[in-house]
Amino acid sequence: MFVRRCGFIAFWLVLTLYVLRHPLGAAQTVAAIGSGLAALADALAAFASAL
């Protein structure tokens, strides 16, 4: 449980530092992830409607 908490804290610390130090890169990363998830949802919807 201790290692899990340390990993959780480290994840958020690294993510926060990345956003604070590289806001443009973080925004582009979020946009890329969002568009990728949207494309995946569209593909899944097309597959489900084809069944």
N, CA, C and O atoms as a MOPAC input file, in Angstrom:
PM7 MOZYME 1SCF
protein

 N      0.82700 1    -1.19100 1     0.00000 1
 C      0.00000 1     0.00000 1     0.00000 1
 C      0.87400 1     1.25800 1     0.00000 1
 O      0.53900 1     2.26200 1    -0.62900 1
 N      1.99800 1     1.18600 1     0.71500 1
 C      2.89100 1     2.33900 1     0.77500 1
 C      3.48300 1     2.64700 1    -0.60200 1
 O      3.56400 1     3.80700 1    -1.00600 1
 N      3.89500 1     1.59800 1    -1.31700 1
 C      4.48400 1     1.79200 1    -2.64700 1
 C      3.43700 1     2.34500 1    -3.60900 1
 O      3.74600 1     3.17600 1    -4.46200 1
 N      2.21000 1     1.88200 1    -3.46700 1
 C      1.12600 1     2.38400 1    -4.31000 1
 C      0.89300 1     3.86900 1    -4.06300 1
 O      0.71600 1     4.63600 1    -5.01000 1
 N      0.89400 1     4.27400 1    -2.81600 1
 C      0.71600 1     5.70300 1    -2.49700 1
 C      1.87900 1     6.52900 1    -3.01500 1
 O      1.67900 1     7.62100 1    -3.54700 1
 N      3.08600 1     6.01900 1    -2.86500 1
 C      4.25900 1     6.74100 1    -3.37100 1
 C      4.19900 1     6.87000 1    -4.89000 1
 O      4.53100 1     7.92300 1    -5.43600 1
 N      3.78100 1     5.81600 1    -5.57000 1
 C      3.63300 1     5.87500 1    -7.02200 1
 C      2.57400 1     6.87000 1    -7.44700 1
 O      2.75000 1     7.59600 1    -8.42600 1
 N      1.47300 1     6.90500 1    -6.71300 1
 C      0.39500 1     7.84900 1    -7.00500 1
 C      0.87900 1     9.28800 1    -6.84000 1
 O      0.61800 1    10.13500 1    -7.69500 1
 N      1.57500 1     9.56100 1    -5.75700 1
 C      2.10200 1    10.90700 1    -5.50400 1
 C      3.13700 1    11.28000 1    -6.55300 1
 O      3.14800 1    12.41100 1    -7.03900 1
 N      4.00700 1    10.33900 1    -6.90600 1
 C      5.03100 1    10.61200 1    -7.91700 1
 C      4.39300 1    10.89600 1    -9.27500 1
 O      4.84400 1    11.78500 1    -9.99700 1
 N      3.35300 1    10.15300 1    -9.62500 1
 C      2.65900 1    10.37900 1   -10.89200 1
 C      2.11500 1    11.79900 1   -10.97100 1
 O      2.34000 1    12.50200 1   -11.95700 1
 N      1.39500 1    12.22200 1    -9.92600 1
 C      0.80600 1    13.55800 1    -9.94800 1
 C      1.86300 1    14.64700 1    -9.87100 1
 O      1.68400 1    15.71800 1   -10.45100 1
 N      2.94800 1    14.40000 1    -9.17500 1
 C      4.03500 1    15.37500 1    -9.10700 1
 C      4.67600 1    15.56200 1   -10.47600 1
 O      4.90700 1    16.69200 1   -10.90500 1
 N      4.96100 1    14.47100 1   -11.15500 1
 C      5.55800 1    14.55700 1   -12.49100 1
 C      4.59300 1    15.22100 1   -13.46700 1
 O      5.00100 1    16.06000 1   -14.27000 1
 N      3.31800 1    14.85200 1   -13.40100 1
 C      2.32700 1    15.45300 1   -14.28800 1
 C      2.19600 1    16.95500 1   -14.04300 1
 O      2.12600 1    17.73300 1   -14.99400 1
 N      2.16200 1    17.36300 1   -12.78900 1
 C      2.06200 1    18.78800 1   -12.45100 1
 C      3.28500 1    19.55700 1   -12.92600 1
 O      3.15400 1    20.63800 1   -13.49900 1
 N      4.46100 1    19.01200 1   -12.69500 1
 C      5.67600 1    19.68700 1   -13.14400 1
 C      5.72500 1    19.79000 1   -14.66500 1
 O      6.17700 1    20.80200 1   -15.20000 1
 N      5.26700 1    18.76300 1   -15.36200 1
 C      5.23200 1    18.80900 1   -16.82800 1
 C      4.30000 1    19.91300 1   -17.31200 1
 O      4.64400 1    20.66500 1   -18.22500 1
 N      3.12300 1    20.01100 1   -16.70200 1
 C      2.15400 1    21.03400 1   -17.11300 1
 C      2.68000 1    22.43100 1   -16.79900 1
 O      2.50700 1    23.35100 1   -17.59800 1
 N      3.31600 1    22.59400 1   -15.65100 1
 C      3.82100 1    23.91100 1   -15.27300 1
 C      5.02300 1    24.34000 1   -16.10800 1
 O      5.16600 1    25.52000 1   -16.42800 1
 N      5.87600 1    23.40300 1   -16.45800 1
 C      7.09300 1    23.75400 1   -17.19000 1
 C      6.89300 1    23.77800 1   -18.69400 1
 O      7.61200 1    24.49200 1   -19.39300 1
 N      5.93000 1    23.01300 1   -19.21600 1
 C      5.68800 1    22.93600 1   -20.65600 1
 C      4.18900 1    23.01300 1   -20.94100 1
 O      3.59300 1    22.01900 1   -21.35800 1
 N      3.56900 1    24.17400 1   -20.72400 1
 C      2.11000 1    24.24500 1   -20.88600 1
 C      1.64600 1    23.99800 1   -22.32600 1
 O      0.60000 1    23.38400 1   -22.54000 1
 N      2.41300 1    24.47000 1   -23.31100 1
 C      2.01100 1    24.26000 1   -24.69900 1
 C      2.09900 1    22.78100 1   -25.06600 1
 O      1.20300 1    22.24000 1   -25.71300 1
 N      3.17000 1    22.14400 1   -24.65500 1
 C      3.30500 1    20.70800 1   -24.92300 1
 C      2.23200 1    19.90200 1   -24.22500 1
 O      1.72500 1    18.92700 1   -24.77900 1
 N      1.88000 1    20.30400 1   -23.00400 1
 C      0.82300 1    19.60200 1   -22.26800 1
 C     -0.52000 1    19.77500 1   -22.96700 1
 O     -1.30500 1    18.83000 1   -23.05100 1
 N     -0.78600 1    20.97800 1   -23.46700 1
 C     -2.04600 1    21.21700 1   -24.17100 1
 C     -2.11400 1    20.39700 1   -25.45600 1
 O     -3.16400 1    19.84700 1   -25.79000 1
 N     -1.00600 1    20.31700 1   -26.17100 1
 C     -0.98100 1    19.51500 1   -27.39600 1
 C     -1.14600 1    18.03000 1   -27.08400 1
 O     -1.79700 1    17.30000 1   -27.83200 1
 N     -0.55700 1    17.59100 1   -25.98500 1
 C     -0.69500 1    16.19300 1   -25.58100 1
 C     -2.14000 1    15.86600 1   -25.24800 1
 O     -2.65500 1    14.82700 1   -25.66100 1
 N     -2.79300 1    16.74200 1   -24.50800 1
 C     -4.20000 1    16.52500 1   -24.15000 1
 C     -5.07000 1    16.51800 1   -25.40100 1
 O     -5.98300 1    15.70100 1   -25.52000 1
 N     -4.79100 1    17.42300 1   -26.33100 1
 C     -5.56500 1    17.46100 1   -27.57500 1
 C     -5.36200 1    16.18100 1   -28.38400 1
 O     -6.31700 1    15.64500 1   -28.94700 1
 N     -4.13600 1    15.69500 1   -28.44600 1
 C     -3.85600 1    14.46100 1   -29.19100 1
 C     -4.54000 1    13.26000 1   -28.54500 1
 O     -5.10700 1    12.41900 1   -29.24200 1
 N     -4.48800 1    13.17900 1   -27.22900 1
 C     -5.14900 1    12.07100 1   -26.52900 1
 C     -6.66100 1    12.15600 1   -26.72000 1
 O     -7.31800 1    11.14100 1   -26.95300 1
 N     -7.20800 1    13.35500 1   -26.62100 1
 C     -8.65000 1    13.53000 1   -26.80800 1
 C     -9.10200 1    13.15800 1   -28.20700 1
 O    -10.12500 1    12.49300 1   -28.36900 1
 N     -8.35400 1    13.57800 1   -29.22200 1
 C     -8.74600 1    13.23200 1   -30.59000 1
 C     -8.56400 1    11.74300 1   -30.85100 1
 O     -9.33400 1    11.14500 1   -31.60300 1
 N     -7.55700 1    11.14300 1   -30.23900 1
 C     -7.37900 1     9.69900 1   -30.37700 1
 C     -8.52000 1     8.92400 1   -29.74400 1
 O     -9.00200 1     7.94400 1   -30.31300 1
 N     -8.95200 1     9.35800 1   -28.56800 1
 C    -10.08500 1     8.70000 1   -27.90800 1
 C    -11.38100 1     8.91200 1   -28.68600 1
 O    -12.23100 1     8.02400 1   -28.73900 1
 N    -11.52700 1    10.09100 1   -29.29000 1
 C    -12.71800 1    10.34900 1   -30.09900 1
 C    -12.73200 1     9.45300 1   -31.33600 1
 O    -13.78100 1     8.92900 1   -31.71100 1
 N    -11.57900 1     9.27600 1   -31.96800 1
 C    -11.49600 1     8.39200 1   -33.13000 1
 C    -11.79100 1     6.95000 1   -32.73100 1
 O    -12.46000 1     6.22200 1   -33.46600 1
 N    -11.29900 1     6.54300 1   -31.58000 1
 C    -11.57400 1     5.19200 1   -31.08600 1
 C    -13.06600 1     5.00400 1   -30.81300 1
 O    -13.62700 1     3.95400 1   -31.12600 1
 N    -13.70600 1     6.01000 1   -30.23500 1
 C    -15.14500 1     5.93000 1   -29.96900 1
 C    -15.93800 1     5.86600 1   -31.27100 1
 O    -16.90900 1     5.11700 1   -31.36900 1
 N    -15.53100 1     6.64600 1   -32.27200 1
 C    -16.21100 1     6.59800 1   -33.56600 1
 C    -16.05700 1     5.22800 1   -34.22000 1
 O    -17.01000 1     4.69500 1   -34.78900 1
 N    -14.86200 1     4.66500 1   -34.13700 1
 C    -14.63100 1     3.34100 1   -34.72200 1
 C    -15.45300 1     2.27900 1   -34.00000 1
 O    -16.00900 1     1.38200 1   -34.63500 1
 N    -15.52900 1     2.37800 1   -32.69600 1
 C    -16.32200 1     1.41700 1   -31.92600 1
 C    -17.81100 1     1.55200 1   -32.24400 1
 O    -18.52500 1     0.55200 1   -32.32800 1
 N    -18.27400 1     2.78300 1   -32.41900 1
 C    -19.68100 1     3.00200 1   -32.77300 1
 C    -19.98500 1     2.45400 1   -34.16300 1
 O    -21.03900 1     1.85800 1   -34.38000 1
 N    -19.06300 1     2.65300 1   -35.10200 1
 C    -19.27000 1     2.12100 1   -36.44800 1
 C    -19.27800 1     0.59500 1   -36.43100 1
 O    -20.07700 1    -0.03200 1   -37.12700 1
 N    -18.39900 1     0.00500 1   -35.64400 1
 C    -18.34900 1    -1.45300 1   -35.53000 1
 C    -19.63000 1    -1.99400 1   -34.90200 1
 O    -20.18500 1    -2.99300 1   -35.36000 1
 N    -20.09000 1    -1.32400 1   -33.85000 1
 C    -21.30100 1    -1.78300 1   -33.16200 1
 C    -22.53100 1    -1.63800 1   -34.05400 1
 O    -23.42500 1    -2.48300 1   -34.01400 1
 N    -22.58500 1    -0.58800 1   -34.84900 1
 C    -23.74800 1    -0.40700 1   -35.72400 1
 C    -23.71200 1    -1.37000 1   -36.90800 1
 O    -24.75300 1    -1.66500 1   -37.49400 1
 N    -22.53100 1    -1.85800 1   -37.26300 1
 C    -22.42500 1    -2.80400 1   -38.37300 1
 C    -22.85500 1    -4.20700 1   -37.96200 1
 O    -23.14700 1    -5.04300 1   -38.81700 1
 N    -22.89600 1    -4.46200 1   -36.67700 1
 C    -23.27500 1    -5.80700 1   -36.22300 1
 C    -24.72700 1    -6.04100 1   -36.34400 1
 O    -25.20800 1    -7.12200 1   -36.00500 1

